[in-house]
Amino acid sequence: MNQKNHLLTIIYHFVFAVTSSVVGALVASWPLLLVFVIVQKTNKTVNLSIGQVMHNYDQLLWYLIWPFDRQLRMSNFRTSPLAAEHFAAVKKLFVLAIIAFICCLAILVYCKRKKRRALKLNKVWSLLFLLLPVVVLPFALTNFDQFFVNFHHLFFAGSNTWLFDPLTDPVINVLTEGFFASCFAVAGIIYELYFAEKLLQR
């Protein structure tokens, strides 16, 4: 494998791992939210039934992943202009991740059918990518609130639209810190499993 192809392989696997994590976390977010609503009884905070909360989350989730849905509408939660701006920014990232994931998946299927081994990642890079999250893991575990703040500063630099006011955007009352932490945990596990499988692959 020449140097150019080797670099493309490294980039491909990193993108595939990250986008798989995002897609996996999005899929897992629905049952996770249901569990947190039931356990934390956050539906009572917003005076809605569990079914109503989940219906509103369905509407939010669909808006975030469907590129042709241009306006966020939730039946029981109003959305302030700043929150709408933040959700629109999140939507762009999610749609980009989903498109990249589908492209990576298509490349994988094509190579499998052609029985090509061009996508094989060497053990050194597999181990490096596997160990990469270890740098931030202790910080995320001990102080998730600050980690969450830093994450938003990184991906939404120069914007404070993600600082929701529960009075103007009551949806934040059900999207709790524990819920977001669980979604991040799922994404991290998927990422680690991706490179663990590459490391163990013969």
WOUR-V707350 format. One record per backbone hydrogen bond with DSSP energy under -0.5 kcal/mol. CO is the residue of the C=O (numbers start at 0). NH is the residue of the N-H. If there is no record, write none. Layout:
co:CO nh:NH
co:CO nh:NH
This chain:
co:1 nh:5
co:2 nh:6
co:3 nh:7
co:4 nh:8
co:5 nh:9
co:6 nh:10
co:7 nh:11
co:8 nh:12
co:9 nh:13
co:10 nh:14
co:11 nh:15
co:12 nh:16
co:13 nh:17
co:14 nh:18
co:15 nh:19
co:16 nh:20
co:17 nh:21
co:18 nh:22
co:19 nh:23
co:20 nh:24
co:21 nh:25
co:22 nh:26
co:23 nh:27
co:24 nh:28
co:25 nh:29
co:26 nh:29
co:26 nh:30
co:27 nh:31
co:28 nh:32
co:29 nh:33
co:30 nh:34
co:31 nh:35
co:32 nh:36
co:33 nh:37
co:34 nh:38
co:35 nh:39
co:36 nh:40
co:40 nh:43
co:40 nh:44
co:41 nh:45
co:42 nh:47
co:43 nh:46
co:48 nh:52
co:49 nh:53
co:50 nh:54
co:51 nh:55
co:52 nh:56
co:53 nh:57
co:54 nh:58
co:55 nh:59
co:56 nh:60
co:57 nh:61
co:58 nh:62
co:59 nh:63
co:60 nh:64
co:61 nh:65
co:64 nh:66
co:65 nh:68
co:67 nh:69
co:79 nh:83
co:80 nh:84
co:81 nh:85
co:82 nh:86
co:83 nh:87
co:84 nh:88
co:85 nh:89
co:86 nh:90
co:87 nh:91
co:88 nh:92
co:89 nh:93
co:90 nh:94
co:91 nh:95
co:92 nh:96
co:93 nh:97
co:94 nh:98
co:95 nh:99
co:96 nh:100
co:97 nh:101
co:98 nh:102
co:99 nh:103
co:100 nh:104
co:101 nh:105
co:102 nh:106
co:103 nh:107
co:104 nh:108
co:105 nh:109
co:106 nh:110
co:107 nh:111
co:108 nh:112
co:109 nh:113
co:110 nh:115
co:111 nh:114
co:116 nh:119
co:121 nh:125
co:122 nh:126
co:123 nh:127
co:124 nh:128
co:125 nh:129
co:126 nh:130
co:127 nh:131
co:128 nh:132
co:130 nh:133
co:130 nh:134
co:131 nh:134
co:132 nh:135
co:132 nh:136
co:133 nh:137
co:135 nh:139
co:136 nh:140
co:137 nh:141
co:138 nh:142
co:142 nh:146
co:143 nh:147
co:144 nh:148
co:145 nh:149
co:146 nh:150
co:147 nh:151
co:148 nh:152
co:149 nh:153
co:150 nh:154
co:151 nh:155
co:155 nh:158
co:159 nh:162
co:161 nh:163
co:163 nh:165
co:164 nh:167
co:164 nh:168
co:168 nh:171
co:169 nh:172
co:170 nh:173
co:170 nh:174
co:173 nh:175
co:175 nh:179
co:176 nh:180
co:177 nh:181
co:178 nh:182
co:179 nh:183
co:180 nh:184
co:181 nh:185
co:182 nh:186
co:183 nh:187
co:184 nh:188
co:185 nh:189
co:186 nh:190
co:187 nh:191
co:188 nh:192
co:189 nh:193
co:190 nh:194
co:191 nh:195
co:192 nh:196
co:193 nh:197
co:194 nh:198
co:195 nh:199
co:196 nh:200
